[in-house]
Amino acid sequence: MKKVFISLFFLIFLTTTYAQNRALNKVTLLYKQSNYRLTYWRADELFNQPELDSSLIPEFYKSLSLFHLQDKFLFRKRDKQPWIEASEIFKQIKTQPKSKHFLLTHKDEISDLRDYLIDELNWFKTKNDIKKAALLTKAIEGIFDGLKLNPIKSKHEKINVLKVPTKQKSLIEPQRENLIEYAEKCIGIPYLFGGDSLDGFDCSGFTGYVFTNSNFKVGRSSRDQYQSCKKINKEEVKPGDLIFFNSGKDEVTHVGIVVSKQGEPLKMIHSSTSKGVIVSEVETSEYWMNKITGFGTFFE
């Protein structure tokens, strides 16, 4: 009777182990087939099974698949952005005691993921999609630190994905560059009448907040900012300068921060009443072009 019980125990053990290994292998295969959505669902199911706590495979492929699903249907409206969730899971894996060997055995997949993310990031920059570039930069910051990976094979081989900025550095003076980068971190913050904090901004509350962070005193209202700045011509405008608008009269009613370089189509970052802090084309907008009052700078 005892031998029968032991044999039955091992049979159940082997059957369970086989089923678990088969499930893990299925997730691996789905990812290799680039079926990222199904990989995510299967990995997520396994991720919540206590008997698989000793395996890093479910969270590993859950993380990798999420990096590919940022803009896919059913993944847009989530409590947490897929890139951010993927990054958090990956960083958690790196803290596990056996992660060093595990990640080394999967270095080909991680290297391919790194190359893919580099290309994605540069695509967003080419399209001037500042919001997505900033989000992806935040997500990948530090995740490949300390890993032994293959040489970069992306379309942009010279780019260091570990230190890539929100936008390509240029010949803009560092103080202007820092101001723009700080302003871009506020993209997505909602409009709030009278707002001058991260809870919400009106137009001059936003510009005042950004310039105060860079140690400038610019005044609270758009009119005050226009009166206190040094007036410049459109041809002299550089990133970090201010652009002012009116509502059909001479009185200034709106202000934004120029983000385009000299010679490029005019763009600004500002707090709009409908969408909050966004980047807007000016020269391609009849609405904005007809309302320009002038330009000003607080830089020497």
SULURMO-V583640 format. One line per field, one symbol per residue. psi: psi as a letter, one per 30 degrees, with the letter a starting at -180 (. if undefined). burial: 1 if it has 24 or more other ideal C-beta (glycine too) atoms within 12 Angstrom, else 0. Layout:
psi = ???
burial = ???
This chain:
psi = eeeeeeeeeeeeeeeeeeeeeeeeeeeeeeefggieeeeeeeeeeeegjefgffkfeefefeeeeeffgeglkfgeilfkkeeeeeeeeeeeeffkegeeeeeefgfeeeeeeeeeeeeeefeeeeghieeeeeeeeeefjffgkgkjllkkglfiffkjffgklelkkagkkeeeeeeeeeefffkfklkjkgkhlfflkaefeeeeeeeefghkjfleleeeeeeflkklleffklkflkkkllgfafkkflklkkfklkflkkllkljlfegajlkkkefgjeeeefgkealllgk.
burial = 000000000000000000010011011101100001001111110110000100111111111111111100001000001111111111101100001000100100111111111111110110011111111111111011001010010100001010011110000100011111111111111110001100001111111111101101011111101101100001001111111110000001111111111000011111110001111101000001001111111110
